[in-house]
Amino acid sequence: MTDWVLRLIDAGGYWGIGLLMVLENVFPPIPSELIMGIGGIRVGQGRMAMEWLLLAGTIGTTIGNYFWYLVGHMLGFERLKPLVDRYGRWATLEWRDVEALDRLFGKYGQIVVFVFRFLPAFRTMISLPAGLFRMGHIRFLLWTAGGALIWNIILAYAGFALGRHFQDIDRYLGPAATVCVIGAVIFYLWRLATWRPRG
């Protein structure tokens, strides 16, 4: 994956960074850590400017998250009720849980979106419920962009500081992602086995 990301960045420059960050959020297996880290390396080599790298990365991240927000917004949480009533057992939730999430996003949606931008397994996933529970478009975009900018600054400066050694991190990204997925599956199966409707 590293070679493919490198080729696209070198061929597309800032446009390549932006496109990759959109794809990273629509198809999460592409790691933002690798994209922005390589961008930081290119800054250190004098082939990119940090401010334009961060702008491209943040715009791409925001567009990718907005895609899932719009999917959720068009669906709307009201349409979930028949699905929750019928298949809630498999999602280990009841309609009252959905209503509680709706109230949570009504009060603290911007904080939830901002904080989740720093959680590897959830930073894209949070966009869907933000749309489902009709968080305002402008609020979503601003808080997503704010969180994404901070995260991208960390990644880009890590790449800038570590130089070519940053690419060695790619060896660990795959196994780490696999561990996260396995952990999520185990947690889900445990929830499924122990979940009981509250009546």
C-alpha positions in Angstrom: 0.0 0.0 0.0 2.9 2.4 0.8 4.2 2.3 -2.8 0.7 3.0 -4.2 0.2 6.0 -1.9 3.7 7.3 -2.7 3.0 7.1 -6.4 -0.3 8.9 -6.1 1.2 11.7 -3.9 4.1 12.2 -6.2 2.0 12.2 -9.3 -0.9 14.4 -7.9 0.9 16.6 -5.3 -1.6 18.4 -3.1 -4.5 17.1 -5.3 -3.2 13.5 -4.6 -3.2 14.2 -0.9 -6.7 15.6 -1.0 -8.0 12.6 -3.0 -6.3 10.1 -0.8 -7.8 11.7 2.3 -11.3 11.6 0.8 -10.8 7.9 -0.1 -9.4 7.2 3.4 -12.6 8.4 4.9 -14.9 6.7 2.4 -12.9 3.5 2.4 -11.2 3.4 5.8 -8.5 0.7 5.0 -6.3 3.5 3.6 -4.6 4.9 6.7 -4.4 8.7 7.1 -1.3 8.2 9.2 0.5 7.0 6.1 -0.8 9.7 3.8 -0.1 12.7 6.0 3.2 11.1 7.2 4.5 10.8 3.7 3.3 14.4 3.0 5.4 15.5 6.0 8.4 13.7 4.5 7.9 15.6 1.3 7.8 18.8 3.2 11.1 17.9 4.8 12.5 17.2 1.3 11.4 20.6 0.1 8.9 19.1 -2.3 5.8 20.4 -0.5 4.8 23.3 1.7 3.3 22.4 5.1 0.5 24.9 5.0 -0.8 23.6 1.6 -0.3 20.0 2.7 -2.5 20.6 5.8 -5.1 22.5 3.7 -5.3 19.7 1.2 -5.4 17.0 3.8 -8.1 18.7 6.0 -10.3 19.5 3.0 -10.1 15.9 1.8 -10.8 14.5 5.3 -13.8 16.8 5.7 -15.3 15.9 2.3 -14.8 12.2 3.0 -16.6 12.5 6.4 -19.4 14.7 4.8 -20.2 11.8 2.4 -21.2 9.6 5.3 -22.9 12.4 7.1 -25.1 13.0 4.0 -25.9 9.3 3.8 -27.1 9.4 7.4 -28.9 12.7 7.0 -30.8 11.4 3.9 -31.8 8.3 5.8 -32.9 10.0 9.0 -33.1 8.2 12.4 -36.9 8.0 12.2 -36.6 5.4 9.4 -34.5 3.2 11.6 -37.5 2.3 13.9 -38.9 -0.6 11.9 -35.3 -1.9 11.5 -34.5 -1.5 15.1 -37.8 -3.1 16.1 -37.2 -6.1 13.9 -33.4 -6.5 14.0 -32.4 -4.7 17.1 -31.3 -7.9 18.7 -28.5 -8.2 16.2 -27.4 -4.6 16.8 -27.8 -5.1 20.6 -30.0 -2.0 21.0 -33.6 -1.0 21.5 -35.4 2.0 20.2 -34.9 3.8 23.5 -31.2 3.5 22.9 -31.6 5.3 19.6 -33.6 8.0 21.2 -30.9 8.4 23.8 -28.3 8.9 21.1 -30.5 11.4 19.4 -30.6 13.5 22.6 -26.9 13.1 23.0 -26.2 14.5 19.6 -28.7 17.3 20.2 -26.8 18.5 23.2 -23.2 17.4 22.6 -22.9 16.6 18.9 -20.1 18.9 18.1 -18.0 17.7 21.0 -18.6 14.0 20.1 -17.6 14.6 16.5 -14.5 16.6 17.5 -13.3 14.0 20.0 -13.9 11.1 17.8 -11.7 12.6 15.1 -8.7 11.4 17.3 -10.0 7.8 17.7 -8.6 5.6 14.9 -11.5 3.1 14.8 -14.3 5.6 15.0 -13.2 8.9 13.3 -15.1 8.1 10.1 -17.9 6.0 11.6 -19.1 8.9 13.8 -20.1 10.8 10.7 -23.0 8.5 10.0 -24.8 8.9 13.3 -24.1 12.7 13.1 -26.2 12.7 9.9 -28.8 10.3 11.2 -29.5 12.5 14.2 -29.6 15.6 12.0 -26.7 17.5 13.5 -26.5 20.8 11.6 -24.5 20.8 8.4 -22.3 23.8 9.4 -21.7 22.6 12.9 -20.7 19.2 11.6 -18.3 20.6 8.9 -16.7 23.1 11.3 -16.0 20.6 14.1 -14.9 17.9 11.7 -12.5 20.2 10.0 -11.2 21.5 13.3 -10.5 18.0 14.6 -9.1 16.9 11.3 -6.7 19.8 11.1 -5.3 19.1 14.6 -4.9 15.4 13.7 -3.3 16.2 10.4 -0.8 18.6 12.0 0.3 15.8 14.4 0.7 13.3 11.5 2.4 15.7 9.1 4.9 17.0 11.7 5.7 13.4 12.7 6.5 12.6 9.1 8.6 15.8 8.8 10.5 15.0 12.0 11.1 11.3 11.4 11.8 11.5 7.7 12.1 8.3 5.8 11.9 6.2 9.0 8.3 7.2 9.2 7.6 4.7 6.4 8.6 1.9 8.7 5.5 2.6 10.7 3.5 1.0 7.8 4.8 -2.4 8.9 2.8 -1.9 12.1 -0.3 -0.3 10.8 -1.7 -3.5 9.2 -1.3 -5.7 12.3 -2.6 -2.9 14.6 -5.7 -2.5 12.4 -6.2 -6.2 12.4 -6.0 -6.3 16.2 -8.6 -3.5 16.4 -11.0 -5.3 14.1 -10.6 -8.6 16.0 -11.2 -6.8 19.3 -14.3 -5.1 17.9 -15.7 -8.5 16.6 -15.0 -10.1 20.0 -16.7 -7.3 21.8 -19.7 -7.5 19.5 -20.0 -11.3 19.9 -19.9 -10.8 23.7 -22.6 -8.2 23.6 -24.7 -10.4 21.3 -24.4 -13.3 23.7 -25.2 -11.4 26.8 -27.7 -8.8 25.5 -31.3 -9.0 26.8 -34.1 -6.6 25.9 -35.2 -4.4 28.9 -38.9 -4.8 28.0 
